[in-house]
């Protein structure tokens, strides 16, 4: 539903409500602007493994009005991964072991924006079958993030 269609529905509803109440002295128009988008995905994304397909990660958004446009505005995604401009989906096959920090911006149909910082670690392939874990830096209390066991 487009912004103009929503506004017309709200205006018609208001006019009908005023008409039902018998208020005819004056009419007023108003514009309702929904809240802007909010990114709801945690900052620490699922760990990937080098040269293995990354399990697609969809960045969640709430609020705002579609369509949404996604972009990395600071830092970089791991080489081999990309962010879907219209989907907010991170996917691909990473080819570099490291920890990557980047900022994602979403712009909604009203040109309202939201930003979120993310951290994504790419682990090496385990030669021993042991589990690779990492703890996010800082004083935030979270569970370690683990990758698959290689055998």
Secondary structure, 3 states (H helix, E strand, C coil): CCHHHHHHHHHHHHHHHHHHHCCCCCCCCCCCCCCCCEECCCCECCCEECCCEEEEEECCEECCCCCCEEEEEEECCCCCEEECCCCCEEEEECCCCEEEEEEEEEECCCCCEEEEEEEEEEECCCCCCCCCEECCCCCCCCCCEECCCCC
